[in-house]
Amino acid sequence: MGSLSPWHLLILALLVMLVFGGRGKLSSVMGDAAKGIRAFRDGLKGDEPPAAAPAQPLARPEPEKDTTSR
């Protein structure tokens, strides 16, 4: 239960290679992710609907007069 299986060792080796596997590997991966997020945000900014006119208050209806006579 406490030992590492071959799958655990493989995943650990991949992580070590990603972090230490050459100059700038991790920074290039993170830079690409940041570019993708920035492009997504820019895309959202371009899809804004046109600004609507400010809301105007509704006119109050005149109170109905009682036309019945007593």
PDB file of N, H, CA, C and O in Angstrom:
ATOM      1  N   MET A   1       0.814  -1.193   0.000  1.00  0.00           N
ATOM      2  CA  MET A   1       0.000   0.000   0.000  1.00  0.00           C
ATOM      3  C   MET A   1       0.863   1.264   0.000  1.00  0.00           C
ATOM      4  O   MET A   1       0.482   2.274  -0.590  1.00  0.00           O
ATOM      5  N   GLY A   2       1.998   1.211   0.646  1.00  0.00           N
ATOM      6  H   GLY A   2       2.308   0.390   1.125  1.00  0.00           H
ATOM      7  CA  GLY A   2       2.839   2.389   0.739  1.00  0.00           C
ATOM      8  C   GLY A   2       3.867   2.489  -0.372  1.00  0.00           C
ATOM      9  O   GLY A   2       4.552   3.505  -0.487  1.00  0.00           O
ATOM     10  N   SER A   3       3.988   1.443  -1.200  1.00  0.00           N
ATOM     11  H   SER A   3       3.432   0.618  -1.107  1.00  0.00           H
ATOM     12  CA  SER A   3       5.007   1.489  -2.252  1.00  0.00           C
ATOM     13  C   SER A   3       4.474   2.173  -3.499  1.00  0.00           C
ATOM     14  O   SER A   3       3.265   2.304  -3.687  1.00  0.00           O
ATOM     15  N   LEU A   4       5.387   2.602  -4.336  1.00  0.00           N
ATOM     16  H   LEU A   4       6.369   2.495  -4.183  1.00  0.00           H
ATOM     17  CA  LEU A   4       5.020   3.255  -5.587  1.00  0.00           C
ATOM     18  C   LEU A   4       4.871   2.205  -6.681  1.00  0.00           C
ATOM     19  O   LEU A   4       5.741   1.353  -6.863  1.00  0.00           O
ATOM     20  N   SER A   5       3.778   2.276  -7.394  1.00  0.00           N
ATOM     21  H   SER A   5       3.072   2.969  -7.247  1.00  0.00           H
ATOM     22  CA  SER A   5       3.559   1.362  -8.512  1.00  0.00           C
ATOM     23  C   SER A   5       4.274   1.907  -9.746  1.00  0.00           C
ATOM     24  O   SER A   5       4.706   3.060  -9.745  1.00  0.00           O
ATOM     25  N   PRO A   6       4.404   1.104 -10.790  1.00  0.00           N
ATOM     26  CA  PRO A   6       5.041   1.613 -12.020  1.00  0.00           C
ATOM     27  C   PRO A   6       4.304   2.825 -12.598  1.00  0.00           C
ATOM     28  O   PRO A   6       4.942   3.698 -13.188  1.00  0.00           O
ATOM     29  N   TRP A   7       3.006   2.898 -12.447  1.00  0.00           N
ATOM     30  H   TRP A   7       2.489   2.190 -11.968  1.00  0.00           H
ATOM     31  CA  TRP A   7       2.253   4.063 -12.947  1.00  0.00           C
ATOM     32  C   TRP A   7       2.617   5.325 -12.181  1.00  0.00           C
ATOM     33  O   TRP A   7       2.761   6.396 -12.772  1.00  0.00           O
ATOM     34  N   HIS A   8       2.764   5.200 -10.871  1.00  0.00           N
ATOM     35  H   HIS A   8       2.647   4.330 -10.392  1.00  0.00           H
ATOM     36  CA  HIS A   8       3.161   6.347 -10.065  1.00  0.00           C
ATOM     37  C   HIS A   8       4.549   6.844 -10.473  1.00  0.00           C
ATOM     38  O   HIS A   8       4.784   8.048 -10.581  1.00  0.00           O
ATOM     39  N   LEU A   9       5.460   5.900 -10.695  1.00  0.00           N
ATOM     40  H   LEU A   9       5.270   4.922 -10.606  1.00  0.00           H
ATOM     41  CA  LEU A   9       6.814   6.276 -11.095  1.00  0.00           C
ATOM     42  C   LEU A   9       6.817   6.936 -12.472  1.00  0.00           C
ATOM     43  O   LEU A   9       7.572   7.882 -12.697  1.00  0.00           O
ATOM     44  N   LEU A  10       5.992   6.458 -13.387  1.00  0.00           N
ATOM     45  H   LEU A  10       5.379   5.689 -13.204  1.00  0.00           H
ATOM     46  CA  LEU A  10       5.914   7.044 -14.723  1.00  0.00           C
ATOM     47  C   LEU A  10       5.389   8.478 -14.656  1.00  0.00           C
ATOM     48  O   LEU A  10       5.938   9.373 -15.298  1.00  0.00           O
ATOM     49  N   ILE A  11       4.342   8.691 -13.892  1.00  0.00           N
ATOM     50  H   ILE A  11       3.896   7.964 -13.370  1.00  0.00           H
ATOM     51  CA  ILE A  11       3.785  10.039 -13.738  1.00  0.00           C
ATOM     52  C   ILE A  11       4.796  10.959 -13.069  1.00  0.00           C
ATOM     53  O   ILE A  11       4.954  12.110 -13.477  1.00  0.00           O
ATOM     54  N   LEU A  12       5.471  10.468 -12.059  1.00  0.00           N
ATOM     55  H   LEU A  12       5.343   9.533 -11.728  1.00  0.00           H
ATOM     56  CA  LEU A  12       6.491  11.260 -11.378  1.00  0.00           C
ATOM     57  C   LEU A  12       7.638  11.617 -12.329  1.00  0.00           C
ATOM     58  O   LEU A  12       8.134  12.744 -12.308  1.00  0.00           O
ATOM     59  N   ALA A  13       8.055  10.668 -13.152  1.00  0.00           N
ATOM     60  H   ALA A  13       7.652   9.753 -13.168  1.00  0.00           H
ATOM     61  CA  ALA A  13       9.126  10.928 -14.116  1.00  0.00           C
ATOM     62  C   ALA A  13       8.684  11.975 -15.142  1.00  0.00           C
ATOM     63  O   ALA A  13       9.473  12.847 -15.505  1.00  0.00           O
ATOM     64  N   LEU A  14       7.442  11.902 -15.611  1.00  0.00           N
ATOM     65  H   LEU A  14       6.801  11.194 -15.315  1.00  0.00           H
ATOM     66  CA  LEU A  14       6.943  12.894 -16.564  1.00  0.00           C
ATOM     67  C   LEU A  14       6.918  14.293 -15.957  1.00  0.00           C
ATOM     68  O   LEU A  14       7.269  15.269 -16.620  1.00  0.00           O
ATOM     69  N   LEU A  15       6.507  14.385 -14.710  1.00  0.00           N
ATOM     70  H   LEU A  15       6.221  13.593 -14.172  1.00  0.00           H
ATOM     71  CA  LEU A  15       6.493  15.687 -14.045  1.00  0.00           C
ATOM     72  C   LEU A  15       7.898  16.243 -13.867  1.00  0.00           C
ATOM     73  O   LEU A  15       8.119  17.438 -14.061  1.00  0.00           O
ATOM     74  N   VAL A  16       8.838  15.402 -13.504  1.00  0.00           N
ATOM     75  H   VAL A  16       8.659  14.431 -13.346  1.00  0.00           H
ATOM     76  CA  VAL A  16      10.222  15.844 -13.322  1.00  0.00           C
ATOM     77  C   VAL A  16      10.797  16.297 -14.663  1.00  0.00           C
ATOM     78  O   VAL A  16      11.508  17.299 -14.727  1.00  0.00           O
ATOM     79  N   MET A  17      10.490  15.560 -15.735  1.00  0.00           N
ATOM     80  H   MET A  17       9.912  14.745 -15.683  1.00  0.00           H
ATOM     81  CA  MET A  17      10.983  15.959 -17.054  1.00  0.00           C
ATOM     82  C   MET A  17      10.354  17.268 -17.499  1.00  0.00           C
ATOM     83  O   MET A  17      11.015  18.082 -18.144  1.00  0.00           O
ATOM     84  N   LEU A  18       9.093  17.481 -17.166  1.00  0.00           N
ATOM     85  H   LEU A  18       8.556  16.820 -16.643  1.00  0.00           H
ATOM     86  CA  LEU A  18       8.429  18.728 -17.546  1.00  0.00           C
ATOM     87  C   LEU A  18       9.045  19.918 -16.825  1.00  0.00           C
ATOM     88  O   LEU A  18       9.279  20.963 -17.431  1.00  0.00           O
ATOM     89  N   VAL A  19       9.306  19.761 -15.536  1.00  0.00           N
ATOM     90  H   VAL A  19       9.115  18.911 -15.043  1.00  0.00           H
ATOM     91  CA  VAL A  19       9.842  20.873 -14.747  1.00  0.00           C
ATOM     92  C   VAL A  19      11.324  21.105 -15.029  1.00  0.00           C
ATOM     93  O   VAL A  19      11.755  22.245 -15.207  1.00  0.00           O
ATOM     94  N   PHE A  20      12.103  20.025 -15.069  1.00  0.00           N
ATOM     95  H   PHE A  20      11.753  19.099 -14.925  1.00  0.00           H
ATOM     96  CA  PHE A  20      13.557  20.176 -15.185  1.00  0.00           C
ATOM     97  C   PHE A  20      14.091  19.742 -16.546  1.00  0.00           C
ATOM     98  O   PHE A  20      15.308  19.697 -16.724  1.00  0.00           O
ATOM     99  N   GLY A  21      13.255  19.428 -17.488  1.00  0.00           N
ATOM    100  H   GLY A  21      12.266  19.464 -17.343  1.00  0.00           H
ATOM    101  CA  GLY A  21      13.706  18.846 -18.753  1.00  0.00           C
ATOM    102  C   GLY A  21      14.173  19.844 -19.774  1.00  0.00           C
ATOM    103  O   GLY A  21      13.708  19.803 -20.913  1.00  0.00           O
ATOM    104  N   GLY A  22      15.029  20.700 -19.438  1.00  0.00           N
ATOM    105  H   GLY A  22      15.406  20.733 -18.513  1.00  0.00           H
ATOM    106  CA  GLY A  22      15.574  21.637 -20.406  1.00  0.00           C
ATOM    107  C   GLY A  22      15.228  23.055 -20.027  1.00  0.00           C
ATOM    108  O   GLY A  22      14.394  23.322 -19.162  1.00  0.00           O
ATOM    109  N   ARG A  23      15.898  23.941 -20.705  1.00  0.00           N
ATOM    110  H   ARG A  23      16.576  23.725 -21.408  1.00  0.00           H
ATOM    111  CA  ARG A  23      15.733  25.350 -20.368  1.00  0.00           C
ATOM    112  C   ARG A  23      14.409  25.882 -20.908  1.00  0.00           C
ATOM    113  O   ARG A  23      14.149  25.809 -22.109  1.00  0.00           O
ATOM    114  N   GLY A  24      13.590  26.404 -20.035  1.00  0.00           N
ATOM    115  H   GLY A  24      13.801  26.463 -19.060  1.00  0.00           H
ATOM    116  CA  GLY A  24      12.373  27.081 -20.447  1.00  0.00           C
ATOM    117  C   GLY A  24      11.201  26.189 -20.785  1.00  0.00           C
ATOM    118  O   GLY A  24      10.214  26.679 -21.335  1.00  0.00           O
ATOM    119  N   LYS A  25      11.259  24.901 -20.483  1.00  0.00           N
ATOM    120  H   LYS A  25      12.060  24.503 -20.036  1.00  0.00           H
ATOM    121  CA  LYS A  25      10.131  24.029 -20.820  1.00  0.00           C
ATOM    122  C   LYS A  25       8.870  24.467 -20.080  1.00  0.00           C
ATOM    123  O   LYS A  25       7.825  24.683 -20.695  1.00  0.00           O
ATOM    124  N   LEU A  26       8.971  24.594 -18.778  1.00  0.00           N
ATOM    125  H   LEU A  26       9.819  24.419 -18.278  1.00  0.00           H
ATOM    126  CA  LEU A  26       7.794  24.946 -17.987  1.00  0.00           C
ATOM    127  C   LEU A  26       7.333  26.361 -18.296  1.00  0.00           C
ATOM    128  O   LEU A  26       6.131  26.617 -18.373  1.00  0.00           O
ATOM    129  N   SER A  27       8.257  27.268 -18.470  1.00  0.00           N
ATOM    130  H   SER A  27       9.233  27.060 -18.407  1.00  0.00           H
ATOM    131  CA  SER A  27       7.867  28.652 -18.758  1.00  0.00           C
ATOM    132  C   SER A  27       7.204  28.760 -20.122  1.00  0.00           C
ATOM    133  O   SER A  27       6.299  29.577 -20.298  1.00  0.00           O
ATOM    134  N   SER A  28       7.629  27.960 -21.089  1.00  0.00           N
ATOM    135  H   SER A  28       8.363  27.296 -20.946  1.00  0.00           H
ATOM    136  CA  SER A  28       6.990  28.016 -22.409  1.00  0.00           C
ATOM    137  C   SER A  28       5.583  27.435 -22.347  1.00  0.00           C
ATOM    138  O   SER A  28       4.674  27.939 -23.006  1.00  0.00           O
ATOM    139  N   VAL A  29       5.399  26.384 -21.564  1.00  0.00           N
ATOM    140  H   VAL A  29       6.138  25.975 -21.028  1.00  0.00           H
ATOM    141  CA  VAL A  29       4.059  25.812 -21.414  1.00  0.00           C
ATOM    142  C   VAL A  29       3.137  26.814 -20.745  1.00  0.00           C
ATOM    143  O   VAL A  29       2.002  27.007 -21.183  1.00  0.00           O
ATOM    144  N   MET A  30       3.616  27.453 -19.688  1.00  0.00           N
ATOM    145  H   MET A  30       4.537  27.297 -19.332  1.00  0.00           H
ATOM    146  CA  MET A  30       2.795  28.425 -18.981  1.00  0.00           C
ATOM    147  C   MET A  30       2.555  29.671 -19.838  1.00  0.00           C
ATOM    148  O   MET A  30       1.487  30.278 -19.760  1.00  0.00           O
ATOM    149  N   GLY A  31       3.533  30.050 -20.646  1.00  0.00           N
ATOM    150  H   GLY A  31       4.401  29.556 -20.710  1.00  0.00           H
ATOM    151  CA  GLY A  31       3.359  31.187 -21.548  1.00  0.00           C
ATOM    152  C   GLY A  31       2.281  30.908 -22.591  1.00  0.00           C
ATOM    153  O   GLY A  31       1.477  31.782 -22.916  1.00  0.00           O
ATOM    154  N   ASP A  32       2.271  29.679 -23.113  1.00  0.00           N
ATOM    155  H   ASP A  32       2.924  28.969 -22.849  1.00  0.00           H
ATOM    156  CA  ASP A  32       1.239  29.307 -24.079  1.00  0.00           C
ATOM    157  C   ASP A  32      -0.143  29.323 -23.429  1.00  0.00           C
ATOM    158  O   ASP A  32      -1.117  29.752 -24.046  1.00  0.00           O
ATOM    159  N   ALA A  33      -0.224  28.858 -22.190  1.00  0.00           N
ATOM    160  H   ALA A  33       0.568  28.509 -21.689  1.00  0.00           H
ATOM    161  CA  ALA A  33      -1.511  28.877 -21.488  1.00  0.00           C
ATOM    162  C   ALA A  33      -1.965  30.315 -21.253  1.00  0.00           C
ATOM    163  O   ALA A  33      -3.151  30.619 -21.387  1.00  0.00           O
ATOM    164  N   ALA A  34      -1.045  31.189 -20.909  1.00  0.00           N
ATOM    165  H   ALA A  34      -0.082  30.941 -20.801  1.00  0.00           H
ATOM    166  CA  ALA A  34      -1.401  32.595 -20.679  1.00  0.00           C
ATOM    167  C   ALA A  34      -1.871  33.254 -21.973  1.00  0.00           C
ATOM    168  O   ALA A  34      -2.804  34.057 -21.950  1.00  0.00           O
ATOM    169  N   LYS A  35      -1.244  32.931 -23.092  1.00  0.00           N
ATOM    170  H   LYS A  35      -0.485  32.279 -23.111  1.00  0.00           H
ATOM    171  CA  LYS A  35      -1.679  33.473 -24.387  1.00  0.00           C
ATOM    172  C   LYS A  35      -3.087  33.005 -24.725  1.00  0.00           C
ATOM    173  O   LYS A  35      -3.888  33.775 -25.255  1.00  0.00           O
ATOM    174  N   GLY A  36      -3.390  31.754 -24.423  1.00  0.00           N
ATOM    175  H   GLY A  36      -2.739  31.128 -23.993  1.00  0.00           H
ATOM    176  CA  GLY A  36      -4.726  31.232 -24.683  1.00  0.00           C
ATOM    177  C   GLY A  36      -5.777  31.927 -23.838  1.00  0.00           C
ATOM    178  O   GLY A  36      -6.855  32.253 -24.333  1.00  0.00           O
ATOM    179  N   ILE A  37      -5.476  32.157 -22.569  1.00  0.00           N
ATOM    180  H   ILE A  37      -4.600  31.892 -22.167  1.00  0.00           H
ATOM    181  CA  ILE A  37      -6.418  32.855 -21.688  1.00  0.00           C
ATOM    182  C   ILE A  37      -6.613  34.288 -22.155  1.00  0.00           C
ATOM    183  O   ILE A  37      -7.733  34.798 -22.143  1.00  0.00           O
ATOM    184  N   ARG A  38      -5.539  34.937 -22.563  1.00  0.00           N
ATOM    185  H   ARG A  38      -4.629  34.523 -22.572  1.00  0.00           H
ATOM    186  CA  ARG A  38      -5.630  36.319 -23.040  1.00  0.00           C
ATOM    187  C   ARG A  38      -6.465  36.403 -24.316  1.00  0.00           C
ATOM    188  O   ARG A  38      -7.264  37.327 -24.471  1.00  0.00           O
ATOM    189  N   ALA A  39      -6.289  35.460 -25.219  1.00  0.00           N
ATOM    190  H   ALA A  39      -5.640  34.709 -25.093  1.00  0.00           H
ATOM    191  CA  ALA A  39      -7.072  35.444 -26.455  1.00  0.00           C
ATOM    192  C   ALA A  39      -8.548  35.204 -26.152  1.00  0.00           C
ATOM    193  O   ALA A  39      -9.420  35.790 -26.794  1.00  0.00           O
ATOM    194  N   PHE A  40      -8.826  34.346 -25.178  1.00  0.00           N
ATOM    195  H   PHE A  40      -8.118  33.870 -24.657  1.00  0.00           H
ATOM    196  CA  PHE A  40     -10.217  34.088 -24.783  1.00  0.00           C
ATOM    197  C   PHE A  40     -10.863  35.347 -24.226  1.00  0.00           C
ATOM    198  O   PHE A  40     -12.003  35.665 -24.564  1.00  0.00           O
ATOM    199  N   ARG A  41     -10.144  36.059 -23.379  1.00  0.00           N
ATOM    200  H   ARG A  41      -9.218  35.801 -23.104  1.00  0.00           H
ATOM    201  CA  ARG A  41     -10.696  37.293 -22.800  1.00  0.00           C
ATOM    202  C   ARG A  41     -10.916  38.359 -23.868  1.00  0.00           C
ATOM    203  O   ARG A  41     -11.927  39.061 -23.847  1.00  0.00           O
ATOM    204  N   ASP A  42      -9.977  38.479 -24.797  1.00  0.00           N
ATOM    205  H   ASP A  42      -9.156  37.909 -24.814  1.00  0.00           H
ATOM    206  CA  ASP A  42     -10.144  39.441 -25.885  1.00  0.00           C
ATOM    207  C   ASP A  42     -11.340  39.080 -26.751  1.00  0.00           C
ATOM    208  O   ASP A  42     -12.044  39.965 -27.237  1.00  0.00           O
ATOM    209  N   GLY A  43     -11.572  37.806 -26.947  1.00  0.00           N
ATOM    210  H   GLY A  43     -11.000  37.087 -26.553  1.00  0.00           H
ATOM    211  CA  GLY A  43     -12.731  37.365 -27.714  1.00  0.00           C
ATOM    212  C   GLY A  43     -14.029  37.709 -27.015  1.00  0.00           C
ATOM    213  O   GLY A  43     -15.013  38.058 -27.666  1.00  0.00           O
ATOM    214  N   LEU A  44     -14.039  37.614 -25.698  1.00  0.00           N
ATOM    215  H   LEU A  44     -13.239  37.330 -25.169  1.00  0.00           H
ATOM    216  CA  LEU A  44     -15.249  37.977 -24.950  1.00  0.00           C
ATOM    217  C   LEU A  44     -15.508  39.473 -25.013  1.00  0.00           C
ATOM    218  O   LEU A  44     -16.663  39.898 -25.040  1.00  0.00           O
ATOM    219  N   LYS A  45     -14.470  40.263 -25.036  1.00  0.00           N
ATOM    220  H   LYS A  45     -13.532  39.918 -25.014  1.00  0.00           H
ATOM    221  CA  LYS A  45     -14.649  41.716 -25.089  1.00  0.00           C
ATOM    222  C   LYS A  45     -15.269  42.146 -26.401  1.00  0.00           C
ATOM    223  O   LYS A  45     -16.022  43.119 -26.429  1.00  0.00           O
ATOM    224  N   GLY A  46     -14.976  41.455 -27.485  1.00  0.00           N
ATOM    225  H   GLY A  46     -14.364  40.665 -27.463  1.00  0.00           H
ATOM    226  CA  GLY A  46     -15.483  41.826 -28.794  1.00  0.00           C
ATOM    227  C   GLY A  46     -16.946  41.471 -29.001  1.00  0.00           C
ATOM    228  O   GLY A  46     -17.566  41.977 -29.936  1.00  0.00           O
ATOM    229  N   ASP A  47     -17.521  40.612 -28.153  1.00  0.00           N
ATOM    230  H   ASP A  47     -17.018  40.201 -27.393  1.00  0.00           H
ATOM    231  CA  ASP A  47     -18.888  40.148 -28.335  1.00  0.00           C
ATOM    232  C   ASP A  47     -19.901  40.883 -27.471  1.00  0.00           C
ATOM    233  O   ASP A  47     -20.994  40.372 -27.226  1.00  0.00           O
ATOM    234  N   GLU A  48     -19.551  42.066 -27.011  1.00  0.00           N
ATOM    235  H   GLU A  48     -18.664  42.481 -27.210  1.00  0.00           H
ATOM    236  CA  GLU A  48     -20.475  42.798 -26.157  1.00  0.00           C
ATOM    237  C   GLU A  48     -21.642  43.334 -26.994  1.00  0.00           C
ATOM    238  O   GLU A  48     -21.427  43.847 -28.092  1.00  0.00           O
ATOM    239  N   PRO A  49     -22.864  43.220 -26.489  1.00  0.00           N
ATOM    240  CA  PRO A  49     -24.000  43.776 -27.227  1.00  0.00           C
ATOM    241  C   PRO A  49     -23.965  45.299 -27.171  1.00  0.00           C
ATOM    242  O   PRO A  49     -23.376  45.866 -26.251  1.00  0.00           O
ATOM    243  N   PRO A  50     -24.583  45.968 -28.138  1.00  0.00           N
ATOM    244  CA  PRO A  50     -24.580  47.433 -28.101  1.00  0.00           C
ATOM    245  C   PRO A  50     -25.315  47.930 -26.858  1.00  0.00           C
ATOM    246  O   PRO A  50     -26.247  47.294 -26.364  1.00  0.00           O
ATOM    247  N   ALA A  51     -24.872  49.074 -26.374  1.00  0.00           N
ATOM    248  H   ALA A  51     -24.115  49.590 -26.774  1.00  0.00           H
ATOM    249  CA  ALA A  51     -25.459  49.629 -25.158  1.00  0.00           C
ATOM    250  C   ALA A  51     -26.900  50.052 -25.432  1.00  0.00           C
ATOM    251  O   ALA A  51     -27.176  50.739 -26.415  1.00  0.00           O
ATOM    252  N   ALA A  52     -27.798  49.647 -24.574  1.00  0.00           N
ATOM    253  H   ALA A  52     -27.574  49.089 -23.775  1.00  0.00           H
ATOM    254  CA  ALA A  52     -29.207  50.002 -24.712  1.00  0.00           C
ATOM    255  C   ALA A  52     -29.442  51.375 -24.096  1.00  0.00           C
ATOM    256  O   ALA A  52     -28.645  51.852 -23.287  1.00  0.00           O
ATOM    257  N   ALA A  53     -30.546  52.002 -24.489  1.00  0.00           N
ATOM    258  H   ALA A  53     -31.193  51.615 -25.146  1.00  0.00           H
ATOM    259  CA  ALA A  53     -30.904  53.297 -23.924  1.00  0.00           C
ATOM    260  C   ALA A  53     -31.204  53.111 -22.440  1.00  0.00           C
ATOM    261  O   ALA A  53     -31.697  52.056 -22.040  1.00  0.00           O
ATOM    262  N   PRO A  54     -30.917  54.104 -21.629  1.00  0.00           N
ATOM    263  CA  PRO A  54     -31.195  53.958 -20.204  1.00  0.00           C
ATOM    264  C   PRO A  54     -32.693  53.777 -19.966  1.00  0.00           C
ATOM    265  O   PRO A  54     -33.527  54.298 -20.706  1.00  0.00           O
ATOM    266  N   ALA A  55     -33.001  53.041 -18.936  1.00  0.00           N
ATOM    267  H   ALA A  55     -32.323  52.618 -18.335  1.00  0.00           H
ATOM    268  CA  ALA A  55     -34.397  52.748 -18.624  1.00  0.00           C
ATOM    269  C   ALA A  55     -35.127  54.015 -18.183  1.00  0.00           C
ATOM    270  O   ALA A  55     -34.591  54.816 -17.417  1.00  0.00           O
ATOM    271  N   GLN A  56     -36.329  54.185 -18.664  1.00  0.00           N
ATOM    272  H   GLN A  56     -36.765  53.534 -19.286  1.00  0.00           H
ATOM    273  CA  GLN A  56     -37.164  55.324 -18.309  1.00  0.00           C
ATOM    274  C   GLN A  56     -38.280  54.840 -17.380  1.00  0.00           C
ATOM    275  O   GLN A  56     -38.797  53.738 -17.563  1.00  0.00           O
ATOM    276  N   PRO A  57     -38.652  55.641 -16.398  1.00  0.00           N
ATOM    277  CA  PRO A  57     -39.743  55.216 -15.517  1.00  0.00           C
ATOM    278  C   PRO A  57     -41.069  55.191 -16.289  1.00  0.00           C
ATOM    279  O   PRO A  57     -41.295  55.984 -17.203  1.00  0.00           O
ATOM    280  N   LEU A  58     -41.920  54.270 -15.896  1.00  0.00           N
ATOM    281  H   LEU A  58     -41.737  53.626 -15.153  1.00  0.00           H
ATOM    282  CA  LEU A  58     -43.236  54.166 -16.524  1.00  0.00           C
ATOM    283  C   LEU A  58     -44.128  55.302 -16.028  1.00  0.00           C
ATOM    284  O   LEU A  58     -44.023  55.738 -14.882  1.00  0.00           O
ATOM    285  N   ALA A  59     -45.015  55.774 -16.920  1.00  0.00           N
ATOM    286  H   ALA A  59     -45.101  55.419 -17.851  1.00  0.00           H
ATOM    287  CA  ALA A  59     -45.954  56.834 -16.543  1.00  0.00           C
ATOM    288  C   ALA A  59     -47.022  56.241 -15.630  1.00  0.00           C
ATOM    289  O   ALA A  59     -47.483  55.119 -15.842  1.00  0.00           O
ATOM    290  N   ARG A  60     -47.407  57.003 -14.621  1.00  0.00           N
ATOM    291  H   ARG A  60     -47.033  57.914 -14.449  1.00  0.00           H
ATOM    292  CA  ARG A  60     -48.451  56.526 -13.704  1.00  0.00           C
ATOM    293  C   ARG A  60     -49.815  56.712 -14.356  1.00  0.00           C
ATOM    294  O   ARG A  60     -50.102  57.770 -14.917  1.00  0.00           O
ATOM    295  N   PRO A  61     -50.646  55.694 -14.282  1.00  0.00           N
ATOM    296  CA  PRO A  61     -51.986  55.845 -14.848  1.00  0.00           C
ATOM    297  C   PRO A  61     -52.842  56.757 -13.960  1.00  0.00           C
ATOM    298  O   PRO A  61     -52.658  56.819 -12.744  1.00  0.00           O
ATOM    299  N   GLU A  62     -53.767  57.452 -14.592  1.00  0.00           N
ATOM    300  H   GLU A  62     -53.916  57.402 -15.580  1.00  0.00           H
ATOM    301  CA  GLU A  62     -54.686  58.312 -13.848  1.00  0.00           C
ATOM    302  C   GLU A  62     -55.626  57.428 -13.036  1.00  0.00           C
ATOM    303  O   GLU A  62     -56.082  56.396 -13.528  1.00  0.00           O
ATOM    304  N   PRO A  63     -55.917  57.817 -11.809  1.00  0.00           N
ATOM    305  CA  PRO A  63     -56.876  57.020 -11.022  1.00  0.00           C
ATOM    306  C   PRO A  63     -58.256  57.108 -11.665  1.00  0.00           C
ATOM    307  O   PRO A  63     -58.683  58.171 -12.115  1.00  0.00           O
ATOM    308  N   GLU A  64     -58.938  55.975 -11.697  1.00  0.00           N
ATOM    309  H   GLU A  64     -58.591  55.111 -11.331  1.00  0.00           H
ATOM    310  CA  GLU A  64     -60.270  55.935 -12.298  1.00  0.00           C
ATOM    311  C   GLU A  64     -61.263  56.664 -11.388  1.00  0.00           C
ATOM    312  O   GLU A  64     -61.230  56.527 -10.166  1.00  0.00           O
ATOM    313  N   LYS A  65     -62.140  57.435 -12.016  1.00  0.00           N
ATOM    314  H   LYS A  65     -62.167  57.546 -13.009  1.00  0.00           H
ATOM    315  CA  LYS A  65     -63.154  58.162 -11.249  1.00  0.00           C
ATOM    316  C   LYS A  65     -64.380  57.269 -11.139  1.00  0.00           C
ATOM    317  O   LYS A  65     -64.731  56.540 -12.067  1.00  0.00           O
ATOM    318  N   ASP A  66     -65.005  57.346 -10.005  1.00  0.00           N
ATOM    319  H   ASP A  66     -64.720  57.938  -9.251  1.00  0.00           H
ATOM    320  CA  ASP A  66     -66.218  56.568  -9.765  1.00  0.00           C
ATOM    321  C   ASP A  66     -67.383  57.254 -10.469  1.00  0.00           C
ATOM    322  O   ASP A  66     -67.732  58.378 -10.110  1.00  0.00           O
ATOM    323  N   THR A  67     -67.993  56.609 -11.460  1.00  0.00           N
ATOM    324  H   THR A  67     -67.709  55.695 -11.751  1.00  0.00           H
ATOM    325  CA  THR A  67     -69.078  57.197 -12.221  1.00  0.00           C
ATOM    326  C   THR A  67     -70.436  56.750 -11.726  1.00  0.00           C
ATOM    327  O   THR A  67     -71.455  57.160 -12.282  1.00  0.00           O
ATOM    328  N   THR A  68     -70.479  55.945 -10.725  1.00  0.00           N
ATOM    329  H   THR A  68     -69.651  55.612 -10.274  1.00  0.00           H
ATOM    330  CA  THR A  68     -71.781  55.515 -10.202  1.00  0.00           C
ATOM    331  C   THR A  68     -72.313  56.572  -9.248  1.00  0.00           C
ATOM    332  O   THR A  68     -71.559  57.133  -8.452  1.00  0.00           O
ATOM    333  N   SER A  69     -73.580  56.839  -9.327  1.00  0.00           N
ATOM    334  H   SER A  69     -74.192  56.384  -9.974  1.00  0.00           H
ATOM    335  CA  SER A  69     -74.175  57.846  -8.449  1.00  0.00           C
ATOM    336  C   SER A  69     -74.919  57.146  -7.327  1.00  0.00           C
ATOM    337  O   SER A  69     -75.435  56.042  -7.502  1.00  0.00           O
ATOM    338  N   ARG A  70     -74.969  57.774  -6.219  1.00  0.00           N
ATOM    339  H   ARG A  70     -74.550  58.671  -6.078  1.00  0.00           H
ATOM    340  CA  ARG A  70     -75.653  57.197  -5.052  1.00  0.00           C
ATOM    341  C   ARG A  70     -76.884  57.922  -4.733  1.00  0.00           C
ATOM    342  O   ARG A  70     -77.579  57.568  -3.781  1.00  0.00           O
TER     343      ARG A  70
END
